[in-house]
Each structure stands twice: as structure tokens, then as C-alpha cells.
């Protein structure tokens, strides 16, 4: 497991925003699902609320390869609940390790 694992799991359990750097860009997300994909890579499905992405958008659903996340830290702010579009038990994950 990567160094980002503990803050990700705690952020999901406590519904706290998670800040990190991904591909050189700072991000702040509402983490929803953490687990392994079919290639056994640790993945995070989250709703990005701040920062930029390669697509240029600051907000929206994103899937992150956890090994490419750096400087992960819990923010003090919480989010209320899962986003309405959230799919619990997402089939994109072969094994779910934490989810809302």
C-alpha cells in the first residue's frame, strides 16, 4: 500500500476533504471509493472540488491512480454526504477497500 492510503481511508470514513498533488497539479477532492482495479492498482474515485486537471475542468468526477498521488493530507473541512451520482459498489473496482 502507498503512503497516500491512510489519509484516503480516513478521509472516506470521516467525510473530510482530501488535498494532494496529482501529475504536478494540486487537487482537493471529496473521496468516495478506494480500492483495486482489475490490474491490482490502488485507485481512488472522488469528486474534485478544487484544482485543475488535464481536461481543464476544476470540478467533477475523477479516478486517480494512488501511486501517482503525492503530498496527501486531510483537510479540516467535511462534506455532507455522497454526491447524488455516486455509485456504491462501483463495478470499476475489483476489490473495494473503503467507500462511503
C-alpha positions as CSV (number, residue, x, y, z in Angstrom):
1,X,0.0,0.0,0.0
2,X,1.1,3.5,-0.7
3,X,1.8,6.4,1.6
4,X,-1.5,8.0,0.5
5,X,-3.5,5.0,1.7
6,X,-4.0,6.1,5.3
7,X,-5.2,9.7,4.6
8,X,-7.5,8.3,1.9
9,X,-9.2,5.8,4.1
10,X,-9.6,8.3,7.0
11,X,-11.0,10.9,4.6
12,X,-13.6,8.5,3.4
13,X,-14.5,7.3,6.9
14,X,-14.8,10.9,8.3
15,X,-16.2,12.5,5.1
16,X,-13.3,15.0,5.0
17,X,-11.9,16.7,2.0
18,X,-8.6,15.3,0.8
19,X,-5.8,17.5,-0.7
20,X,-3.0,16.2,-2.8
21,X,-0.8,16.7,-5.8
22,X,-1.6,14.7,-8.9
23,X,0.5,15.0,-12.1
24,X,2.0,18.2,-10.8
25,X,-1.3,19.9,-10.1
26,X,-2.8,20.5,-6.6
27,X,-6.3,19.0,-6.1
28,X,-8.9,18.9,-3.4
29,X,-11.5,16.1,-3.6
30,X,-14.4,14.5,-1.8
31,X,-13.2,10.9,-1.8
32,X,-15.9,8.3,-2.3
33,X,-14.3,4.9,-3.2
34,X,-10.9,3.5,-2.7
35,X,-9.9,0.0,-3.9
36,X,-8.1,-2.1,-6.5
37,X,-8.8,-2.2,-10.2
38,X,-8.5,-5.3,-12.4
39,X,-4.7,-4.7,-12.7
40,X,-4.5,-4.6,-8.9
41,X,-3.6,-0.9,-8.9
42,X,-4.8,1.2,-5.9
43,X,-7.4,3.6,-7.3
44,X,-9.4,6.5,-5.8
45,X,-12.8,7.6,-7.2
46,X,-13.5,11.1,-6.0
47,X,-15.4,14.3,-6.8
48,X,-12.9,17.1,-7.4
49,X,-14.0,20.4,-5.9
50,X,-10.8,22.4,-6.5
51,X,-7.7,22.3,-8.7
52,X,-7.1,21.7,-12.4
53,X,-7.0,18.5,-14.4
54,X,-5.6,17.6,-17.8
55,X,-9.1,18.0,-19.2
56,X,-9.0,21.6,-17.9
57,X,-12.1,21.3,-15.6
58,X,-11.8,22.1,-11.9
59,X,-14.9,20.2,-10.8
60,X,-16.2,16.7,-11.5
61,X,-15.7,13.0,-11.0
62,X,-12.2,11.8,-11.4
63,X,-10.4,8.5,-10.9
64,X,-6.8,8.7,-9.6
65,X,-4.0,6.1,-9.6
66,X,-3.0,6.2,-5.9
67,X,0.7,5.6,-6.6
68,X,0.7,8.9,-8.6
69,X,-0.7,10.9,-5.7
70,X,1.8,12.9,-3.6
71,X,1.5,15.0,-0.5
72,X,-1.9,13.6,0.5
73,X,-3.3,15.3,3.6
74,X,-6.7,15.6,5.3
75,X,-8.3,19.0,5.1
76,X,-10.3,20.3,8.1
77,X,-13.5,20.7,6.2
78,X,-16.1,18.0,5.9
79,X,-18.5,17.2,3.1
80,X,-22.1,16.3,3.9
81,X,-22.7,13.1,2.0
82,X,-22.1,11.2,-1.2
83,X,-22.8,13.0,-4.4
84,X,-26.2,12.1,-5.9
85,X,-24.4,10.5,-8.9
86,X,-22.3,8.2,-6.7
87,X,-22.5,4.5,-7.5
88,X,-21.8,2.5,-4.3
89,X,-20.1,-0.9,-5.0
90,X,-18.7,0.5,-8.3
91,X,-18.0,-2.3,-10.8
92,X,-14.8,-0.5,-12.0
93,X,-13.2,-1.8,-8.8
94,X,-12.3,-5.4,-8.5
95,X,-11.9,-5.0,-4.7
96,X,-13.2,-2.1,-2.7
97,X,-11.2,-1.3,0.4
98,X,-13.2,1.8,1.6
99,X,-16.3,3.5,0.4
100,X,-19.0,5.9,1.6
